[in-house]
Amino acid sequence: MANLNIKLVKSLNGRLEKQVATAHSMGLRKIGDITVQPDNDQTRGKIAKIGYLLQVTEVK
C-alpha cells in the first residue's frame, strides 16, 4: 500500500473548529508542515474535508 505526503499550504486561522481539529489529527499545525500518512479510506476522508488547505502527493 502506498503512502501520501500531505503538506499544509493554507492557514488554519479563521477556519471552523472541526477543520482545525482534522488538520491537527493529521499532525499539521502550521503552514509548511508535512506528514506522511497511509493511503486508506480514513485518510482520504480527512483529505476530503480539508483538501483545499492541503497539497497531497503520492509516495511510492
C-alpha positions as CSV (number, residue, x, y, z in Angstrom):
1,M,0.0,0.0,0.0
2,A,1.3,3.5,-0.9
3,N,1.7,6.4,1.4
4,L,0.7,10.0,0.9
5,N,2.8,13.1,1.6
6,I,0.4,15.8,2.9
7,K,1.5,19.4,3.2
8,L,-0.5,22.2,4.8
9,V,-0.3,25.1,2.3
10,K,-3.1,27.5,3.7
11,S,-3.5,28.9,7.2
12,L,-5.9,27.4,9.8
13,N,-6.7,30.9,11.1
14,G,-10.4,31.6,10.8
15,R,-11.4,28.0,9.9
16,L,-14.1,26.1,11.6
17,E,-13.2,24.2,14.8
18,K,-13.8,20.9,13.1
19,Q,-11.5,21.7,10.2
20,V,-8.7,22.7,12.6
21,A,-9.2,19.5,14.6
22,T,-9.0,17.4,11.4
23,A,-5.7,19.1,10.4
24,H,-4.3,18.6,14.0
25,S,-5.3,14.9,13.9
26,M,-3.1,14.5,10.8
27,G,-0.2,16.2,12.6
28,L,-0.5,19.5,10.7
29,R,-0.1,22.6,12.9
30,K,1.3,25.4,10.8
31,I,1.8,26.3,7.2
32,G,4.6,24.2,5.6
33,D,4.1,21.2,7.9
34,I,4.5,17.9,6.1
35,T,3.3,14.5,7.3
36,V,3.3,11.0,5.7
37,Q,0.0,9.1,6.1
38,P,-1.1,5.7,4.8
39,D,-3.3,5.8,1.7
40,N,-6.5,4.4,3.2
41,D,-10.2,5.3,3.5
42,Q,-9.8,7.1,6.8
43,T,-7.0,9.4,5.4
44,R,-8.9,10.0,2.2
45,G,-11.9,11.1,4.3
46,K,-9.9,13.6,6.2
47,I,-8.4,14.9,3.0
48,A,-11.9,15.3,1.5
49,K,-12.9,17.6,4.4
50,I,-10.0,20.0,4.2
51,G,-8.5,19.3,0.8
52,Y,-8.5,22.9,-0.2
53,L,-5.9,23.6,2.6
54,L,-3.6,20.8,1.6
55,Q,-1.2,19.7,-1.1
56,V,-1.2,15.9,-1.5
57,T,1.4,13.8,-3.3
58,E,1.8,10.0,-3.5
59,V,5.0,8.4,-2.2
60,K,5.9,5.1,-3.9
